[in-house]
Amino acid sequence: MAPDEITREFDEYLAVEERSILERAREFSRRVVAPQAAEWDRQRCHPTGALREACREGLAGIELSPQWGGSGLRYSAKMRVVEEMAKDDFGFPFSLVNHHNALVRASNAGDAVARRLVPPMLCGELIGCAAYTEPGHGSDLSRLATTALRAEGGWRLNGAKAWITNAAVADVMLTLAQTDPAAGARGIAAFVVESSQPGFEREPAFALQGSHAIGAGGFRLRDCFVPDEAVLDPPGEAFRRSLQGINGARCYVAAMCAGMLESAIAVAVRYASERRAFGRPIVEFQGLRWSLVDAANDLAALRLLCYRAARLIDAGQDAEEAAAAAKKFAGDKTLQHLAACVQALGANGLRPDYPLMRHLVACKTACFTDGTTEMMNERLGKLLVRRLGGA
Ligand SMILES: Cc1cc2nc3c(=O)[nH]c(=O)nc-3n(C[C@H](O)[C@H](O)[C@H](O)COP(=O)(O)OP(=O)(O)OC[C@H]3O[C@@H](n4cnc5c(N)ncnc54)[C@H](O)[C@@H]3O)c2cc1C
C-alpha cells in the first residue's frame, strides 16, 4: 500500500470536524509556513507572529475542552495536523504543538490560574512551554536539580532549565522542580511560572544549525516565588502526570518525521525524473531509484506504526510500546532516507531552495526531543524482556 493511501485511509477514521481542522491547518501551512520557513532559519528567528496567527486559526486548541473555547477533538486530529504541517517545516508545528500542550495543561490548573491564562494562550497572546530538561539533566529527568522550597503562601524556586521549546519567547512556563531531594521522583512537583515574575531570567535563544522556529532556549529561576494557586501538580503526582503525555509526544514526533520524509521523496522523485546524466533521466539508474523505493517503503511502515499508536491513545489504551516503536523507527529510518533524498539531488540538494537539508537537520533534532532514540531502545528492551523473558 502506498504511503499516501495509508494516510487517506486513516483520515477516513477522523470525524468531520477533525478533517475540517486538518484542512484548515494544511491551508495555513501552505500559505504561511511553506513560503517563510527557509527564511526563519536563515535569520535564526522564532516566528512568533505566525505562531499567534496559527492560534487565531484555532490550531492551539485542538484537544482543549469546548468549555474553555477549544475544539475538544481527539489526539489523532492533533497528530495529523502536525504531520501535515511538518511537510513544510518541522520547527513551526513543533513550536505550535508544544504551546498547544502547555495550554491544555494550564486549563487543568486551579480555577483562578486557568481563567487568567487559558483565554490569552488560546488566541496566542501568551505563549506557553513545558520545561523539564536542565543544563545537567535530560534523559534522567528524575534527578532534576531545580529546587522548590516551602515559603509563606507558596514556594521559592531556584535552578535553571535548558533546551526548552518556545523558551526564547514564552510567557508561561510549566516547570518541574524538586521539593524533597530525598524522595526522588516522588518529590517532584509541577508549577506554573510566568516570565513577568521577579526572579525569572530568560537566557538568549539557543543558536542551532536549523529548526530555529522551535524557539529553543532556557531560563533561570532565582528565588522565584510561586503562589500555592500556581502549583499544577503536587509532589507525588507531577512526575507521573508529566510522563502521561509522553506517548502522545513520541507518536506525533514520529508522524512529523513521516511528513518530512513524504515531502522529501516527492522532491527527489520530481528532480530525478527531470535531471539527466549519461543521456537519460537519473531516476532511470536503478541504484538511485531503489534508494527512493526503500524510502517510500519505510515511510509506509512508519505511518502504520504511528497511526496504530494514535488509535490506542484515542481509545485511552496503553500506547507505551507502540509510541516508542514509532519514534525509534522514525529516528533510525527517516534520517537515513532523508540523506538518500539529498543524495538524489546531487549538490543541488544542499541548497536552501529545497527543504531537504532543513528536514535532515530537523530529523536529527527529533532523535532527541521527548526521549532520545537510546531511551526508546531502553523502554522497548524493558517491555520485550517483561513480555518474553520468562522470569
Ligand atoms: C530542539 C529541542 C527541543 C526540546 N524541547 C524540550 C522541551 O520543550 N522541554 C523539555 O523539557 N526538553 C526539551 N528538549 C530536551 C530533550 O528532551 C533532551 O535533549 C533529551 O531528553 C535528552 O537529554 P540531553 O540532551 O540532556 O541528553 P543526555 O541525557 O545528556 O544524553 C546524552 C546522550 O547519552 C545517551 N544516554 C543517556 N542515558 C542513556 C542510557 N541509559 N543508555 C544509553 N544511552 C543513554 C542519550 O541517548 C544521548 O544520546 C528539547 C531538545 C531539543 C534538541
The ligand as a MOL file (V3000), in Angstrom:
LIG
                    3D

  0  0  0     0  0            999 V3000
M  V30 BEGIN CTAB
M  V30 COUNTS 53 58 0 0 0
M  V30 BEGIN ATOM
M  V30 1 C 15.1590 21.3100 19.7550 0
M  V30 2 C 14.8920 20.6910 21.0890 0
M  V30 3 C 13.7130 20.9960 21.7710 0
M  V30 4 C 13.4820 20.4780 23.0540 0
M  V30 5 N 12.3260 20.8290 23.7250 0
M  V30 6 C 12.1770 20.4660 25.0260 0
M  V30 7 C 11.0770 20.9570 25.7980 0
M  V30 8 O 10.1840 21.6440 25.3020 0
M  V30 9 N 11.0010 20.6210 27.1150 0
M  V30 10 C 11.9650 19.8520 27.7160 0
M  V30 11 O 11.8510 19.6290 28.9160 0
M  V30 12 N 13.0150 19.3520 26.9950 0
M  V30 13 C 13.1400 19.6430 25.6750 0
M  V30 14 N 14.2080 19.1660 24.9480 0
M  V30 15 C 15.2300 18.3800 25.6110 0
M  V30 16 C 15.1780 16.9000 25.2680 0
M  V30 17 O 14.0830 16.3120 25.8810 0
M  V30 18 C 16.5330 16.3390 25.7310 0
M  V30 19 O 17.5110 16.7800 24.8040 0
M  V30 20 C 16.5240 14.8330 25.8140 0
M  V30 21 O 15.7040 14.3950 26.8630 0
M  V30 22 C 17.9310 14.2740 26.0280 0
M  V30 23 O 18.5700 14.9000 27.0940 0
M  V30 24 P 20.0410 15.5120 26.8870 0
M  V30 25 O 20.0600 16.2710 25.6060 0
M  V30 26 O 20.3820 16.2160 28.1370 0
M  V30 27 O 20.9680 14.2590 26.6890 0
M  V30 28 P 21.6050 13.3330 27.8360 0
M  V30 29 O 20.5290 12.8290 28.7170 0
M  V30 30 O 22.7540 14.0350 28.4550 0
M  V30 31 O 22.1470 12.1250 26.9610 0
M  V30 32 C 23.2940 12.2620 26.1060 0
M  V30 33 C 23.3950 11.0000 25.2600 0
M  V30 34 O 23.5300 9.8630 26.1370 0
M  V30 35 C 22.5310 8.9130 25.8320 0
M  V30 36 N 22.1020 8.2080 27.0340 0
M  V30 37 C 21.7010 8.7440 28.2260 0
M  V30 38 N 21.3370 7.7690 29.0630 0
M  V30 39 C 21.4880 6.5890 28.4050 0
M  V30 40 C 21.2560 5.2150 28.7250 0
M  V30 41 N 20.7510 4.8600 29.9120 0
M  V30 42 N 21.5280 4.2820 27.7780 0
M  V30 43 C 22.0070 4.6320 26.5720 0
M  V30 44 N 22.2620 5.9060 26.2080 0
M  V30 45 C 21.9840 6.8760 27.0980 0
M  V30 46 C 21.3690 9.7190 25.2630 0
M  V30 47 O 20.5020 8.9190 24.4830 0
M  V30 48 C 22.1220 10.7540 24.4310 0
M  V30 49 O 22.4470 10.2040 23.1850 0
M  V30 50 C 14.4250 19.6160 23.6370 0
M  V30 51 C 15.5790 19.2560 22.9250 0
M  V30 52 C 15.8120 19.7680 21.6670 0
M  V30 53 C 17.0540 19.3660 20.9340 0
M  V30 END ATOM
M  V30 BEGIN BOND
M  V30 1 1 1 2
M  V30 2 1 2 3
M  V30 3 2 2 52
M  V30 4 2 3 4
M  V30 5 1 4 5
M  V30 6 1 4 50
M  V30 7 2 5 6
M  V30 8 1 6 7
M  V30 9 1 6 13
M  V30 10 2 7 8
M  V30 11 1 7 9
M  V30 12 1 9 10
M  V30 13 2 10 11
M  V30 14 1 10 12
M  V30 15 2 12 13
M  V30 16 1 13 14
M  V30 17 1 14 15
M  V30 18 1 14 50
M  V30 19 1 15 16
M  V30 20 1 16 17
M  V30 21 1 16 18
M  V30 22 1 18 19
M  V30 23 1 18 20
M  V30 24 1 20 21
M  V30 25 1 20 22
M  V30 26 1 22 23
M  V30 27 1 23 24
M  V30 28 2 24 25
M  V30 29 1 24 26
M  V30 30 1 24 27
M  V30 31 1 27 28
M  V30 32 2 28 29
M  V30 33 1 28 30
M  V30 34 1 28 31
M  V30 35 1 31 32
M  V30 36 1 32 33
M  V30 37 1 33 34
M  V30 38 1 33 48
M  V30 39 1 34 35
M  V30 40 1 35 36
M  V30 41 1 35 46
M  V30 42 1 36 37
M  V30 43 1 36 45
M  V30 44 2 37 38
M  V30 45 1 38 39
M  V30 46 1 39 40
M  V30 47 2 39 45
M  V30 48 1 40 41
M  V30 49 2 40 42
M  V30 50 1 42 43
M  V30 51 2 43 44
M  V30 52 1 44 45
M  V30 53 1 46 47
M  V30 54 1 46 48
M  V30 55 1 48 49
M  V30 56 2 50 51
M  V30 57 1 51 52
M  V30 58 1 52 53
M  V30 END BOND
M  V30 END CTAB
M  END
